[in-house]
Structure formats: structure tokens, C-alpha cells
């Protein structure tokens, strides 16, 4: 079965292909399928956004479609930026500005606890839907460290680790990440 990933985020696509590579005949991105479409993410939760993206892509492509919505939730900020993680500083995907704003908002906070959330939705052309969520808990550092990963990875130290996610290898990250955990839950339901 062919799977289309409802994303153009090269980092997410890479992670998903690395984790699900053996489960589908072919996994392609929207770009690889020649599909230019942007879902308006107007849901109130990660799962609402993931389902909307997957439903639209399954309808457009005629393939099974996988979508996720994910972000970081800082406990001292009432779990912000949450669903607004990618556009926290105002421009979608500006990792540097998003990280700077998160550090600024946390500079006087004693509680550095945070978690990543990933909502994953798989929608089939026949309308079947499988959903799962995954989490990765830890703390936000005061200074970014590392060059791997993307998003808030240079600021996030998972529980039980001393390194940020951006200091880990892809395999190390994929063994514990919120996306890997969501995909593992999804695979159990398949």
C-alpha cells in the first residue's frame, strides 16, 4: 500500500520514513506526489489539526494519508506554545525566532518542565481512521545546544538525559521522540 505524508516539512518526512519505511510499499511526501496543498490548521487541539490534514490529503491523493501535528508545551507557560509551536514568534517555521521567544518567556521561570506532544492521524481512502498520540517529557535549557534535529530540539533535554535532542543522533532521537511514540501507538492499532 502506498502512503502519502501530509507534510512538506523535510525533517518530519525523514523521521517518519525512517520509522515506517518497512511498513508500506512506498512512502511519499506531498512534494514527491506533485501535490501542492496547504491545510488551514484551525483546530483547537493537535489531533484536530492532524485529522484535518490527513482527511484532506487522503481525499486529494486517493492514497492512505498520514499527518501529524506536534509541538512543545512549556508547563510554566500553561503548555504554550502548544499547537502554535511552529508559528510561535509569528512566522511559520522560523526555528531561531521561536527558540528565542521561548527562552525569553521562560527566563524568569523556575519551572523548566516541558513535553513534546505528537498527534498522528492515518486516514484511508475508504474513510477508515486510526489516531494515536505520543509524548516526550523533559526540560527546557537556558541556552541552545547541538546542531541536529529541528524546531525546539536545541533547547529540549529529555528526562533521563543530559544532552539536548539536537545533540543526539537520528537513531537516538527516533528511539524516544514524541513522533516515534505516536507512530508506535499507531502501528499497534493497524
N, C-alpha and C positions, 0 to 999 in steps of 0.2 A: 504494500500500500504506500502511496506517495503522501508525504506530509509537507504542508507549507507552513512556514513560521510567519506569523502576522507581525513582522517587525523588520525594520531596516537597520536596527542597532547591531553593528557588526560584532560587538563584544557578546551580546546576548545570543546571537545566532551561533557564534563559535562555541559558547558554553553548551548550548542546547544540542548542537550537532555532536559534540564530544561525548555527551552523556547518553543521547538517544540513538547514536549512529547505527547500532546493530538492530534496533527495534523496528525500523521501517526500511522498505526497499530503497527509497530515496527521500532525502530531506532537502528542501529548497527554501530559499528566502523569497520574499516578495520581489526583490530586485531580479533574482535569478529566474523568476517566473514571468518577468516583464510586466508586473502589476505595480502601478503607481496609485496608491490609495492611502489616505490618512484618516483614521478613525478619530472622531471627536471624543476625547476622554472626559466625559461629563458625569461619570458615575461618582457616587459618594464613598465607594469602597474600592479596594484593589480588585476584588472579584468582579464587581460590576463592570469595571473597565476591561478586565481580561476577557470576560464573556462577550462583551460587545465587539471587541476586536476579532475574536475567534469566529463569532457568528457571521460578521460581515465578510471575513476572508473566505470562509467555507462557501458562502453564497456566491461570491465573486469568482473564486477559483474552481469550484466543483471538487476540490480535494478536501481531505481531512485538514483542519487548520488548528494550529497551536498558538496560543497567545498568552503572554504573561503581563502582569502589572506588578511592579515591585518598587520598593523604596526603603528608606531608612526612617526609623521612628525614634527620636530622642526623648527619653522619658521625662526629663526636666522641662521639655517644651510641649508637654501634653501630646506626645507622639508625633509632633511635627518634625520634618516636613511631610511625612506620610505620602499620600497619593500625589503630592505636589513636589516630590523629591527631584525629578528631572528638570523642573522649571522653578525651583525654589527662589533663585535670585532673579527671576523674570524672563530669562531666555532659555528655551528648551535645550538641554544637553550641554550647558556651559559648566562643566565639572569644576573648573577652577573657581568660578564665581560662586557656585553652590557650596563648595567646601569652605570658602572664605566666609560666607554668610553664616553657615552653621557654626563655625568656630567663634565668630563674633557673638552670636546669640547665646553661646554656651560659656563665654569667657568668665562670667561671674557665678556660674552654677557649680555647686559641689557635686551634684549627681551627674555623672558622665555616662550612666547606663543607657543602652540603646539596643535596638534589634532591627534587623532587616526582615521584611516580610515579602514573600513572593506568592501571588495568586496565579495559578496556572489553569487554563481552560482549554480543553480539546473538544472541538466540535466537528462532527462528521457530516457529510453531505446529506445523510438521511435524517439529520436532526438530533441524533444522539449527542449527549454532552457528558463529559467527565471533568470534574473540577477537583482541585486539591490546593492546599496551602502549605508553605514551608517557611521556617524561621531560622535565623541565626542570631544568637544573643551575644552581647559583649559590651564594650565601652568605646567611647569616642576619645581619641587622643587630643592633646592640646596643639600638636604640630603634625603635619602630614609626613608620612614616611613610606618609601617604596615607590616603584615605578610600574609595577604590574597592575592588572585589573583596570577598573574604570569607576566612574562615579565617586562615591564616598569611600572607596576601598583604602586610600592612603590614610584615612582617619579612623578606621574601624579595627579594633583588636577583639577577635572572637574570645569568648570565655575559654579559659584554659590555655590561652596563647599569650606570647609576649610580642609577637610580630603583628603588624597590620596585615590586612588581606592583600594589600599591594606589595607586601614583602614575601608573599607565598608564591609557589609555582602554581600553574593552572591545575595540575592534578591535586595538589593540596587544597586549593580553594574549592574545586569541584567535589571533594570528599565531604565538605562540611557546609557548603553555602546554602542559603535560603532557596536558591533556584534548584540546586541538586536535591534538597529535601522535598521540595514541591514536586519535582519530577519523579522522585522515588515513590511518593504517595500516589501520584497519578498512575504510575506503572502498576502498582498494586491493584488499582481499580480497573485496569484494562482487561 
